Amino acid sequence: MITRFILPLLMSLAIVCGTLSLCVAAPDFSQIKQQVDQFVLEKRLAEALVILTSHQAEFQDDSNYDYLLGVTALAAEDNTLALNALERVVMRNPNFAGAWLDLAIAYYRMGDYATATQLLTHIEQNFNPPKNLKTQIADVRKKLTQKNYIQGWRVSLMGLLGRAENANYGMNSASFQLTPIGAPPVDVVVAGSSRAKSSNASEWRLDAYRQFKHDSGSKSEVQIFGRMRHYNQVNHQDLGDVGAYWMVTSPIDAKLEASQGVSLRHVMIDQKSAATFVSMLAGLRLNLGPCSLGGRLEFERRILEGDQANANVPWVGGSIACPFQSITLDGQYRYGWDNPDGTRAGGKTIRQESSLQVRWAPRETLQLRGLIYYADYQDQEGYSPLLNNNAQRHIRRFGQRAELDWWLPIAQNPGWSLHLEADNVENDANIAVAKFRDTQVFVGLRYQLF
């Protein structure tokens, strides 16, 4: 009897509702909003997003829901979700000034500063925002101005501690001989102040780089760098080194590029000017698949302080670069004629410099760099009547350098990396006063400012 009564009732309900699922009460948006607001207040942003996204199908045409989803996603830094939700809001309700502002913030967070700026202009031109909204717009505009100013720049700051075995570029030998013409050799004991001295040191470095792309297909590069080194045990040898370069590269055809540029470098010792180097260069580079071959001409002006003669140095050189998966090889060679303005010990000097660099990035957070270099400097006149029977000085410099950069696993601030470097250089020469050796090891932290 009961079955006969209930079964027709259920069938009637099914006919009215269509299916039993449609008879379930629709969720109350005000209750959902209250719960989400409470979670946001408690900084439980991920949970707030889970609640909202679980009801997305039920409120797919509700601007109030999309706006709540957008601002909650902004708070949770899910900028893609926020952008999509806020775009739906302004499409359905174009007079919602607050949603336009939040959309501008989403684009700003995504790195699209041009669109963010356009949206702020749209708000100011089409609405009369209240004072609090004007304050928010001004704040976003200020951030956009700062971002536009630094956009494209890569700037890093580095602090290092280390040790140099020959901080004063002194002689490693305890004695040498004078060879006056027509007289017997004279043994000379090297004074303590002229002997190589080791020292602990601290160093700061700043580096800024940016590349610009032009409508013509050419590109230009700008780099600015500076470093200051202080020695603890050696006086009057603190080093300052600042410089900059600008290079423009233009395509000639599919494989050939032309480049020209200028560079400037200024060196200080003990906070006093020691030397300034100004260079102008022009070159060609041939791209052959992943590799490239280059040749260039360079004119260098050396301006030296004290009683040293200034000099002009024209250079001719070449380069080769090849990447092999995570390894990149880079070779350089140049030949120069060092012509002093006036009288200089040794007169003119023929200079040859070569290097081979290997970069290896076994993973994204680790980079290794190795460099070997060789230089040969040959004077064209006798260096001194008192040294080696007035022989022409001949210096052969051989050096090695190794670097390691490891980006530290700091999720909140990934800009930190550990930097380690070691240098070894030896000057072998036929003149005793031109010989020296030095080994340096430094370790520190680099921070990528932007």
Summary of the structure (lengths in Angstrom):
residues: 450
radius of gyration: 34.5
end to end distance: 80.0
largest distance: 141.6
contacts: 1289
relative contact order: 0.07
helix: 28%
strand: 47%
